[in-house]
Amino acid sequence: APRPEAATTIRFRMGGLWEGELADTVRAVEAYKEVLVHDPSHTPAIEALDRLAHGENEPMTAAQVLEPFYEQLAEWTKLIDLYEVMAKHTDDPIAKKERMHQVAGIYERQLQEFDKAFDAYASALEIDPGNSEDTVAQMERLAEVTGDWQKFATILSGQAENVLDPLVKTAMLQKVATVQLEKLQDVDAAIRRYTEVLEDDPENLAAIQALDRIYG
């Protein structure tokens, strides 16, 4: 090719042939990636990879190639969409949760959309409620920002029902009770939650002490 631009055009045409005429998605992705290595802002190649990432044939391969370019171009909304696609096509709950944490991070830090960040962490909690300490901590921190403690308590209470580990469940219910008592001033609801904790763990000292303070 006489010029770099001409070489890029040829590489992109190769990708189109692998994708369309030869139905070899893996090699198509490789060709489109090669285009972006030489021209990171090549819109047609980015669009082709995005189309493959939203398809059914090798979506993760295309998404993994596209991820750093969206980040480099600060295409935050498209990167969120890409992470959600990657979470959808990931079987490992820990990896799914990590993707949703990434989504939440973009909503919070790059877009300042704190409600959507909270919702993304809530999705992560639903994916893996049994390993939730870090997710719950992030949700609690954002509840301080948004002031929506009722939403936090409702989600956490619902997910506690899906947890098999009694220690994790107890910790969730205690957190709910604390929020209901201290943030929502809903004494009756807090009593019900602390009582529920004692039904599963009759010697739970924190719940006993909390009820003692309430009744006092």
SERO-4910 file (N, C-alpha, C, O; in steps of 0.05 Angstrom, whole numbers):
BEGIN
 pado doro    nc1    nc2    nc3   cac1   cac2   cac3    cc1    cc2    cc3    oc1    oc2    oc3
  Ala    A     17    -24      0      0      0      0     18     25      0     37     26     15
  Pro    A     11     45    -16     28     68    -18     27     87      6     46    101     11
  Arg    A      5     86     21      2    103     45    -11     88     68    -25     68     63
  Pro    A     -6     97     92    -19     83    115    -49     82    113    -61     62    121
  Glu    A    -62    103    103    -91    104    100   -100     82     82   -121     69     86
  Ala    A    -85     77     60    -93     56     41    -90     28     54   -106     11     49
  Ala    A    -69     25     71    -66     -1     84    -89     -6    104    -99    -28    106
  Thr    A    -97     15    118   -120     13    136   -145      5    121   -160    -12    131
  Thr    A   -150     16     98   -173     10     82   -173    -20     74   -193    -33     75
  Ile    A   -149    -30     66   -147    -58     58   -152    -76     82   -166    -96     80
  Arg    A   -141    -69    105   -145    -86    129   -175    -87    136   -185   -108    143
  Phe    A   -188    -64    134   -217    -64    140   -232    -80    120   -251    -94    128
  Arg    A   -225    -80     95   -239    -96     75   -235   -126     81   -253   -142     77
  Met    A   -210   -133     90   -205   -161     98   -224   -169    120   -235   -191    120
  Gly    A   -227   -152    140   -245   -158    162   -273   -163    152   -287   -181    161
  Gly    A   -282   -146    133   -309   -149    122   -312   -176    108   -334   -188    109
  Leu    A   -291   -184     94   -293   -210     79   -294   -233     99   -309   -252     96
  Trp    A   -277   -232    120   -278   -254    140   -305   -255    154   -316   -276    159
  Glu    A   -316   -231    159   -342   -231    173   -365   -239    155   -382   -255    163
  Gly    A   -367   -227    131   -390   -230    114   -389   -255     96   -407   -272     97
  Glu    A   -369   -257     80   -368   -278     60   -358   -304     71   -366   -326     62
  Leu    A   -340   -304     91   -327   -328    101   -338   -337    128   -332   -359    137
  Ala    A   -354   -319    141   -367   -326    166   -347   -336    187   -353   -354    203
  Asp    A   -324   -323    188   -303   -330    208   -300   -306    226   -284   -288    221
  Thr    A   -316   -306    247   -318   -283    265   -291   -278    279   -283   -255    283
  Val    A   -277   -299    287   -252   -296    302   -232   -281    285   -219   -262    294
  Arg    A   -229   -289    259   -209   -276    242   -219   -248    234   -203   -230    229
  Ala    A   -245   -244    233   -256   -217    228   -248   -199    251   -240   -176    246
  Val    A   -252   -208    275   -244   -192    298   -215   -185    298   -207   -162    303
  Glu    A   -198   -205    291   -169   -200    289   -163   -178    268   -146   -161    273
  Ala    A   -177   -179    245   -172   -159    224   -181   -132    233   -167   -112    229
  Tyr    A   -204   -130    246   -214   -104    256   -195    -93    278   -190    -69    279
  Lys    A   -185   -111    294   -166   -103    315   -141    -91    302   -131    -71    312
  Glu    A   -132   -104    281   -108    -94    268   -112    -66    256    -94    -49    256
  Val    A   -137    -61    246   -144    -35    237   -140    -14    259   -129      7    256
  Leu    A   -151    -21    283   -151     -2    305   -123      1    317   -117     22    329
  Val    A   -106    -18    315    -79    -16    324    -65      7    308    -50     23    320
  His    A    -71      9    283    -59     29    266    -75     55    265    -64     77    260
  Asp    A   -101     53    271   -118     77    271   -139     74    292   -161     65    286
  Pro    A   -133     81    318   -151     76    340   -179     90    338   -197     82    351
  Ser    A   -181    109    320   -207    123    318   -222    116    292   -240    130    284
  His    A   -214     93    280   -227     85    255   -256     76    261   -261     54    270
  Thr    A   -274     94    255   -302     90    262   -315     65    250   -328     50    265
  Pro    A   -311     59    224   -323     35    213   -314      9    227   -330     -9    232
  Ala    A   -289      7    235   -279    -17    249   -291    -18    277   -298    -40    286
  Ile    A   -293      4    290   -306      5    317   -335     -4    315   -344    -20    331
  Glu    A   -349      7    295   -377     -1    292   -380    -31    285   -399    -43    295
  Ala    A   -361    -41    269   -363    -70    263   -358    -87    287   -372   -107    291
  Leu    A   -339    -80    304   -334    -95    329   -358    -92    348   -365   -112    361
  Asp    A   -370    -69    349   -393    -65    367   -416    -83    357   -430    -94    373
  Arg    A   -420    -84    331   -441   -102    320   -436   -131    327   -454   -145    334
  Leu    A   -411   -140    325   -404   -167    332   -407   -172    362   -415   -194    371
  Ala    A   -400   -152    378   -403   -155    408   -432   -158    416   -438   -171    436
  His    A   -451   -148    400   -479   -150    406   -492   -173    391   -516   -177    391
  Gly    A   -476   -189    377   -486   -212    363   -484   -237    380   -478   -236    404
  Glu    A   -489   -260    367   -489   -286    382   -464   -302    376   -459   -322    390
  Asn    A   -447   -293    357   -423   -308    350   -398   -294    360   -391   -273    349
  Glu    A   -385   -305    380   -361   -294    392   -364   -266    402   -347   -249    397
  Pro    A   -386   -260    417   -389   -233    426   -368   -224    446   -359   -201    446
  Met    A   -358   -243    463   -338   -236    483   -311   -228    469   -297   -210    478
  Thr    A   -305   -243    448   -280   -237    433   -280   -209    423   -260   -194    426
  Ala    A   -302   -201    410   -304   -174    400   -304   -153    422   -292   -132    420
  Ala    A   -319   -159    444   -321   -140    466   -294   -135    479   -288   -112    486
  Gln    A   -278   -156    483   -252   -153    496   -233   -136    479   -216   -122    490
  Val    A   -235   -138    452   -219   -122    435   -228    -93    436   -211    -75    436
  Leu    A   -254    -89    437   -265    -62    435   -262    -46    461   -260    -22    461
  Glu    A   -262    -60    484   -261    -47    510   -240    -26    513   -247     -3    521
  Pro    A   -214    -31    508   -194    -10    512   -197     14    494   -190     36    501
  Phe    A   -209     10    470   -212     32    451   -235     51    460   -233     75    458
  Tyr    A   -257     39    471   -278     56    482   -268     72    506   -275     95    510
  Glu    A   -251     59    522   -240     73    545   -221     95    536   -222    117    547
  Gln    A   -205     89    516   -186    110    505   -201    133    494   -192    156    496
  Leu    A   -224    128    481   -239    149    468   -259    163    487   -274    181    479
  Ala    A   -259    153    512   -278    164    533   -307    161    524   -323    179    529
  Glu    A   -313    139    511   -341    133    503   -354    118    526   -358     94    525
  Trp    A   -361    133    547   -369    120    572   -396    105    570   -399     83    580
  Thr    A   -415    117    556   -441    104    553   -438     78    537   -450     57    544
  Lys    A   -422     78    516   -418     54    500   -402     34    516   -406     10    513
  Leu    A   -384     43    533   -368     24    549   -386     11    570   -383    -13    576
  Ile    A   -405     26    582   -424     13    600   -440     -8    586   -443    -31    596
  Asp    A   -450     -2    562   -465    -21    546   -448    -46    541   -458    -69    542
  Leu    A   -422    -42    535   -404    -64    529   -400    -82    553   -400   -106    551
  Tyr    A   -397    -69    577   -393    -85    601   -418   -101    608   -416   -124    617
  Glu    A   -442    -90    602   -467   -105    607   -469   -129    588   -478   -150    596
  Val    A   -459   -125    563   -458   -148    544   -439   -169    554   -446   -193    553
  Met    A   -416   -161    564   -396   -180    574   -407   -195    599   -402   -219    602
  Ala    A   -421   -181    616   -433   -194    640   -454   -214    631   -456   -236    643
  Lys    A   -469   -207    611   -490   -226    601   -478   -252    590   -490   -273    594
  His    A   -455   -250    578   -443   -274    566   -422   -287    583   -406   -303    574
  Thr    A   -421   -280    609   -402   -291    628   -417   -310    647   -437   -301    659
  Asp    A   -408   -334    651   -421   -353    669   -411   -350    698   -425   -356    716
  Asp    A   -386   -342    701   -374   -340    728   -387   -316    743   -385   -293    734
  Pro    A   -401   -322    765   -414   -300    780   -395   -279    790   -403   -255    792
  Ile    A   -371   -286    797   -351   -267    807   -344   -247    784   -342   -223    788
  Ala    A   -340   -259    760   -333   -242    737   -357   -224    729   -354   -201    722
  Lys    A   -381   -235    731   -405   -219    726   -407   -195    745   -412   -173    737
  Lys    A   -403   -202    771   -404   -181    791   -383   -159    786   -389   -135    789
  Glu    A   -359   -167    778   -338   -148    773   -345   -129    750   -340   -105    751
  Arg    A   -358   -140    729   -367   -123    707   -387   -103    716   -386    -80    708
  Met    A   -406   -111    733   -426    -92    743   -413    -71    761   -423    -48    762
  His    A   -392    -79    775   -378    -59    791   -365    -39    773   -364    -15    779
  Gln    A   -354    -48    750   -343    -29    731   -364    -10    720   -359     14    716
  Val    A   -387    -21    714   -409     -4    704   -416     17    725   -419     41    719
  Ala    A   -418      9    750   -424     27    772   -403     49    774   -409     72    779
  Gly    A   -378     41    772   -356     60    774   -357     82    752   -352    105    758
  Ile    A   -364     74    728   -367     93    706   -390    112    712   -387    137    709
  Tyr    A   -413    101    720   -436    118    726   -429    139    747   -436    162    746
  Glu    A   -414    130    767   -408    148    790   -386    168    783   -389    192    786
  Arg    A   -363    158    773   -340    175    770   -340    192    744   -333    215    744
  Gln    A   -348    179    722   -346    193    696   -372    208    690   -371    230    678
  Leu    A   -395    197    698   -421    209    690   -435    223    713   -455    237    709
  Gln    A   -426    218    738   -439    230    762   -469    223    763   -485    240    771
  Glu    A   -476    199    754   -504    190    756   -505    170    779   -503    145    775
  Phe    A   -509    180    803   -506    164    827   -528    144    830   -524    122    841
  Asp    A   -552    151    822   -575    131    824   -569    107    806   -574     85    815
  Lys    A   -559    112    782   -553     89    764   -529     73    774   -528     49    770
  Ala    A   -510     87    787   -488     72    799   -498     53    821   -490     30    823
  Phe    A   -517     64    837   -529     48    859   -543     23    847   -541      1    857
  Asp    A   -558     28    825   -573      6    812   -554    -15    801   -560    -39    802
  Ala    A   -531     -7    791   -512    -26    780   -500    -43    803   -496    -67    800
  Tyr    A   -495    -31    826   -486    -47    849   -508    -65    859   -502    -88    868
  Ala    A   -533    -56    857   -555    -74    864   -556    -98    846   -562   -120    855
  Ser    A   -551    -94    821   -550   -117    802   -527   -136    809   -530   -160    808
  Ala    A   -504   -125    817   -482   -141    826   -489   -158    850   -481   -181    853
  Leu    A   -504   -145    869   -513   -160    893   -531   -183    886   -530   -204    898
  Glu    A   -549   -178    867   -567   -199    858   -552   -223    845   -560   -246    848
  Ile    A   -531   -216    831   -515   -237    817   -501   -255    837   -500   -279    834
  Asp    A   -489   -243    858   -473   -258    877   -479   -248    906   -461   -236    918
  Pro    A   -502   -254    917   -509   -245    944   -493   -258    966   -490   -247    988
  Gly    A   -481   -281    960   -466   -295    981   -439   -283    986   -428   -287   1008
  Asn    A   -428   -268    967   -402   -255    971   -407   -225    966   -399   -213    946
  Ser    A   -420   -213    986   -431   -186    981   -419   -164    997   -429   -141    995
  Glu    A   -400   -169   1014   -391   -149   1033   -382   -124   1018   -389   -101   1026
  Asp    A   -366   -126    997   -356   -103    983   -378    -88    968   -379    -64    967
  Thr    A   -397   -104    957   -419    -92    942   -438    -77    961   -446    -54    955
  Val    A   -444    -89    984   -462    -75   1003   -448    -50   1013   -462    -29   1018
  Ala    A   -422    -50   1018   -408    -26   1027   -410     -4   1006   -414     19   1014
  Gln    A   -408    -10    981   -410     10    960   -439     21    959   -443     45    955
  Met    A   -459      3    961   -487     12    961   -492     30    985   -506     51    982
  Glu    A   -482     23   1008   -486     40   1032   -473     68   1028   -485     88   1036
  Arg    A   -450     68   1016   -436     93   1011   -452    111    992   -455    135    997
  Leu    A   -464     99    971   -479    115    952   -506    123    964   -517    144    957
  Ala    A   -517    107    982   -542    114    996   -538    140   1012   -556    156   1015
  Glu    A   -513    143   1023   -507    168   1037   -508    192   1018   -516    214   1025
  Val    A   -500    187    992   -500    209    972   -529    215    963   -537    238    962
  Thr    A   -544    194    957   -570    198    945   -592    202    967   -612    215    961
  Gly    A   -587    192    991   -606    195   1012   -629    175   1010   -648    177   1026
  Asp    A   -627    156    991   -649    137    987   -644    112   1005   -638     91    994
  Trp    A   -647    115   1030   -643     93   1049   -664     72   1047   -659     49   1052
  Gln    A   -689     80   1040   -710     61   1038   -704     41   1016   -709     17   1019
  Lys    A   -694     51    994   -687     33    971   -665     14    979   -666    -10    973
  Phe    A   -645     24    993   -623      7   1003   -633    -15   1021   -626    -38   1018
  Ala    A   -650     -7   1040   -661    -27   1059   -678    -48   1045   -677    -71   1052
  Thr    A   -694    -39   1026   -712    -58   1012   -697    -78    996   -702   -102    997
  Ile    A   -677    -68    981   -660    -87    965   -645   -106    982   -644   -130    977
  Leu    A   -633    -96   1003   -616   -113   1020   -634   -134   1034   -626   -157   1037
  Ser    A   -657   -126   1043   -676   -144   1056   -684   -166   1037   -685   -190   1044
  Gly    A   -690   -159   1012   -698   -179    992   -676   -199    986   -681   -223    983
  Gln    A   -652   -189    983   -629   -207    976   -621   -225   1000   -610   -246    996
  Ala    A   -627   -216   1024   -621   -233   1047   -636   -259   1046   -626   -280   1056
  Glu    A   -659   -259   1033   -675   -284   1031   -662   -304   1012   -668   -328   1013
  Asn    A   -643   -294    995   -630   -312    975   -603   -323    984   -590   -337    970
  Val    A   -595   -315   1008   -568   -323   1018   -570   -348   1034   -587   -351   1052
  Leu    A   -553   -367   1028   -553   -393   1042   -536   -392   1067   -541   -406   1087
  Asp    A   -514   -377   1066   -496   -375   1089   -510   -359   1111   -516   -336   1108
  Pro    A   -515   -372   1134   -529   -359   1156   -514   -334   1167   -527   -315   1176
  Leu    A   -488   -335   1166   -472   -312   1176   -476   -287   1158   -479   -265   1167
  Val    A   -475   -292   1132   -479   -270   1113   -508   -260   1115   -512   -235   1115
  Lys    A   -527   -278   1117   -555   -269   1120   -559   -252   1145   -572   -231   1144
  Thr    A   -547   -261   1167   -550   -246   1192   -538   -218   1190   -549   -199   1199
  Ala    A   -514   -217   1177   -501   -191   1173   -519   -172   1157   -521   -148   1163
  Met    A   -531   -183   1136   -549   -166   1119   -573   -156   1135   -579   -132   1134
  Leu    A   -586   -174   1150   -609   -166   1165   -602   -146   1187   -618   -128   1193
  Gln    A   -579   -149   1199   -571   -129   1219   -566   -102   1206   -573    -81   1218
  Lys    A   -555   -102   1182   -550    -77   1168   -577    -64   1162   -581    -40   1165
  Val    A   -597    -80   1153   -623    -70   1147   -636    -58   1172   -647    -36   1171
  Ala    A   -634    -72   1194   -646    -62   1219   -633    -36   1228   -647    -18   1237
  Thr    A   -607    -34   1225   -593     -9   1233   -603     14   1216   -607     36   1226
  Val    A   -605      9   1190   -614     31   1172   -643     39   1179   -650     62   1180
  Gln    A   -660     19   1183   -688     25   1190   -690     41   1216   -707     58   1218
  Leu    A   -673     35   1235   -674     48   1261   -661     76   1259   -673     96   1268
  Glu    A   -637     78   1248   -621    103   1250   -627    122   1227   -626    146   1231
  Lys    A   -632    112   1203   -636    129   1180   -665    134   1174   -673    156   1166
  Leu    A   -682    114   1178   -710    117   1170   -728    122   1194   -752    128   1191
  Gln    A   -717    119   1219   -732    122   1243   -758    105   1243   -779    112   1254
  Asp    A   -755     81   1232   -777     62   1232   -772     41   1253   -760     20   1248
  Val    A   -780     47   1277   -773     30   1300   -786      2   1298   -773    -18   1303
  Asp    A   -811      1   1290   -825    -24   1288   -812    -43   1267   -809    -67   1272
  Ala    A   -804    -32   1245   -790    -48   1224   -763    -58   1235   -756    -81   1230
  Ala    A   -749    -41   1249   -723    -49   1260   -727    -72   1281   -711    -91   1281
  Ile    A   -747    -70   1297   -753    -91   1316   -758   -118   1302   -748   -139   1310
  Arg    A   -774   -116   1280   -780   -141   1265   -754   -153   1254   -751   -178   1255
  Arg    A   -736   -137   1244   -712   -147   1233   -693   -159   1254   -682   -180   1250
  Tyr    A   -690   -145   1276   -673   -155   1298   -685   -181   1309   -670   -200   1316
  Thr    A   -711   -183   1310   -724   -207   1319   -719   -230   1300   -715   -253   1308
  Glu    A   -719   -224   1274   -714   -244   1254   -685   -254   1256   -680   -278   1252
  Val    A   -667   -236   1263   -639   -244   1267   -638   -264   1290   -624   -285   1289
  Leu    A   -652   -259   1312   -652   -276   1335   -665   -303   1330   -659   -323   1344
  Glu    A   -684   -304   1312   -696   -330   1305   -676   -348   1293   -677   -373   1297
  Asp    A   -657   -337   1277   -636   -354   1265   -612   -357   1283   -597   -377   1282
  Asp    A   -607   -337   1300   -583   -337   1317   -591   -326   1345   -587   -303   1350
  Pro    A   -603   -344   1362   -614   -335   1387   -594   -321   1406   -602   -307   1425
  Glu    A   -569   -326   1402   -549   -314   1420   -534   -290   1407   -512   -283   1416
  Asn    A   -546   -279   1386   -533   -256   1373   -533   -232   1391   -553   -219   1396
  Leu    A   -509   -226   1402   -507   -205   1422   -514   -177   1411   -527   -161   1425
  Ala    A   -506   -171   1386   -512   -145   1375   -542   -140   1372   -552   -118   1378
  Ala    A   -557   -161   1364   -586   -158   1361   -599   -155   1389   -617   -139   1392
  Ile    A   -589   -170   1408   -601   -169   1435   -596   -141   1447   -614   -129   1459
  Gln    A   -572   -130   1443   -566   -104   1454   -581    -82   1440   -590    -63   1453
  Ala    A   -586    -85   1414   -601    -65   1399   -630    -65   1408   -642    -44   1412
  Leu    A   -641    -89   1412   -669    -90   1422   -671    -79   1450   -691    -67   1458
  Asp    A   -650    -85   1466   -651    -74   1493   -651    -43   1493   -666    -31   1509
  Arg    A   -636    -31   1475   -636     -2   1473   -663      8   1464   -673     28   1474
  Ile    A   -674     -6   1444   -700      3   1433   -722      2   1454   -736     21   1459
  Tyr    A   -724    -21   1468   -745    -24   1488   -740     -5   1511   -759      5   1524
  Gly    A   -714      0   1517   -708     18   1539   -718     46   1532   -714     65   1549
***
